[in-house]
């Protein structure tokens, strides 16, 4: 038997990249049943101000709240997934960085179990969309915080093993590759044919090598400007192609430290409809300054600026949750509708998901009500309300 419709009315809603309203969303059986251009006289929920949007989707998240997704087990999952949901992140791609292949396969298996076993799907938790594999098929010259000794070429045997160990084709959603590595173009074509979103990152590629990757089937770029050959007016490299090639979605870390706010504004002005904002958070996100943990085979400490760094000062990941990134981009002068779309509809499009990230009939009823200061005040996952973080 279908549930009774629940109607949520708001003065403004995010739809098709614009803030419109007033209007209402009718929910039944965990999905959006109808959109109403005019709120009913007695809605079940009447939001007095702010904006109602789809839930945030973080496609590059290594962990948070003390939990490393690559190492998470048992009770770790309700902790991190529930905490993310309370910040308005209603869907996430746990990201696994460079490691020995057996460790990667073990991490993927645990993530798959967490996504499917009822015991790990606590009420009000962010949904797991699959895995973002960030390495080991990346360039030593642009390794960032990754361990160079664990990197390798994406040769046919490696891709065979990866596709064989992926618990289901759906679980392997994004693979980051450096296209200049041997066998990379063939690997890109094969992964794309298998339905995987191939993203270019941690790369020293030239513009010509980047264009060849897009021709082979790559459709995304991992954390624009970070861990890649920098843009030059005679050598535009990966950033130049990313900002000008309409085939590519563009991941952008929005903590304001990985990329200066001016760089973020540039990215939005050049490629706004293709920008996918990400946290690139690691397990120190949500922990106090000074907290030290191990991540990716080495120590990392969260600084007073909220950034996680290796002992040598190398940035290892962000210490914020994506809702904070939204606020920082809006504070940087970027149009709120653009920022919110880049955190909802655009990431869903990048991973070819048609029932997330939008206010439309049939989509999952994952919703966030933001106040005037862009703080999430009420959150719903599959139509069930979640207690917000603050």
C-alpha positions, -999 to +999 in steps of 0.1 A: +000+000+000+014+034-009+020+060+017-001+091+021+014+120+002+033+145+024+035+180+010+064+204+018+059+240+008+087+266+005+090+302-006+119+292-030+130+260-046+160+250-067+149+237-100+168+234-133+196+255-121+175+284-109+159+295-076+122+297-082+091+298-062+070+297-042+060+261-047+057+227-030+069+192-033+046+162-027+063+130-014+051+094-014+069+061-009+103+079-005+102+097-038+089+129-052+054+123-065+045+157-077+057+193-079+031+220-072+035+255-087+013+268-059+015+256-023-018+240-010-037+259+017-026+235+044+007+217+035+020+191+059+052+212+062+053+249+057+088+263+055+088+300+065+118+312+045+150+300+030+154+276+001+144+240-005+169+220-026+177+184-034+202+168-010+239+174-016+259+147-035+296+144-027+314+125-054+348+128-038+348+121-001+375+100+015+358+100+049+349+122+078+341+123+116+371+101+123+362+074+098+383+066+067+360+051+040+388+028+028+392+012+063+356+015+076+340-014+093+308-023+112+297+006+134+318+031+115+292+033+088+262+046+108+286+071+124+299+087+092+268+082+070+245+096+097+267+126+104+270+134+067+232+133+063+228+157+093+249+182+073+227+178+042+249+154+023+223+128+014+244+108-011+281+101-013+307+082-033+332+068-008+366+076-023+395+051-021+430+065-029+461+048-041+470+015-023+481-020-032+454-036-054+445-063-028+438-035-003+417-016-029+396-047-036+391-053+001+379-016+006+355-019-023+340-051-009+334-034+025+318-004+009+296-027-012+285-045+019+278-012+037+256-001+008+235-033+007+234-047+042+205-035+062+225-034+094+247-007+080+219+014+066+208+033+097+177+055+094+185+089+081+219+080+066+235+093+035+231+067+007+262+051-008+262+055-046+293+035-053+331+039-052+353+066-066+387+050-072+413+078-071+444+058-081+465+038-084+466+047-122+479+082-116+512+100-123+541+100-098+549+135-110+516+148-096+511+123-068+501+148-041+496+129-009+495+095-026+522+069-022+543+066-055+554+031-048+518+019-050+511+035-084+509+015-116+499+015-152+463+007-161+474-023-183+449-049-195+456-072-166+450-045-140+417-034-156+407-071-159+413-075-122+395-043-113+364-051-132+364-087-119+367-076-083+342-047-085+313-063-065+288-050-091+293-029-122+272-002-104+295+000-075+325+012-095+312+047-104+343+068-110+379+060-117+406+087-118+434+081-143+464+100-156+461+096-194+498+099-200+504+065-184+510+035-206+478+017-217+457+046-203+437+054-234+427+018-239+418+016-202+397+047-205+378+033-234+372+000-217+360+015-184+337+039-202+322+011-222+316-007-189+296+023-177+322+038-154+327+076-153+364+081-161+380+112-146+413+127-154+434+137-124+468+135-106+482+140-141+511+157-158+492+155-192+496+180-220+465+194-236+469+170-265+470+141-241+440+154-223+420+158-256+430+122-265+416+110-232+383+128-238+382+113-273+387+078-257+357+083-233+368+103-203+340+126-191+353+142-159+383+159-143+393+153-107+398+183-084+406+210-110+440+228-105+451+204-078+477+177-085+480+185-123+503+203-146+493+240-142+476+260-169+499+280-191+490+303-220+512+282-244+506+249-224+470+249-213+473+213-200+445+196-182+430+228-167+427+245-201+409+216-216+387+211-186+375+247-186+368+248-224+357+213-235+319+208-231+323+170-229+339+172-194+324+176-160+348+194-137+354+185-101+363+214-078+373+213-042+355+241-024+372+245+010+388+278-002+423+264+005+428+238-022+417+264-047+417+301-039+382+317-041+393+337-072+402+304-089+368+290-079+351+320-094+371+316-126+361+279-128+324+288-124+325+316-149+342+294-175+324+261-169+295+267-144+270+242-158+297+215-157+312+222-123+309+194-097+317+208-062+333+183-039+346+183-003+376+160-009+373+155+029+393+130+047+387+114+081+397+145+100+367+164+087+345+173+116+373+168+141+390+197+161+421+214+150+453+195+159+437+161+156+461+136+140+452+104+122+466+081+096+454+083+060+466+067+028+496+051+045+509+082+063+502+106+091+479+136+086+471+165+110+442+190+108+455+226+110+438+256+124+427+264+088+408+231+086+431+215+061+447+181+066+484+180+059+513+155+059+542+162+082+561+178+052+532+202+047+517+184+017+479+189+016+463+154+021+426+165+020+400+188+033+386+191+068+351+203+059+318+188+050+302+198+017+276+221+033+305+243+045+319+243+010+286+256-003+287+285+022+322+294+014+315+295-024+285+317-018+306+340+005+331+341-023+305+358-045+294+329-067+257+328-075+239+305-049+219+288-076+251+279-094+267+266-063+237+245-052+233+230-087+270+221-087+264+202-055+231+184-065+220+181-101+254+183-118+271+155-098+241+133-105+245+140-142+282+133-140+276+098-128+246+092-150+221+091-121+186+101-132+168+098-099+190+120-076+199+156-073+168+172-087+133+182-077+113+162-102+087+135-101+103+100-096+134+113-080+144+102-045+129+125-019+163+136-006+158+172+004+175+201+023+159+232+036+185+260+039+180+291+060+191+326+049+226+320+062+228+288+041+228+265+070+208+232+066+179+234+090+157+205+079+168+174+059+150+145+045+164+112+031+139+092+011+112+114+026+122+107+062+133+137+082+168+137+097+179+158+127+203+184+114+238+189+128+233+221+146 
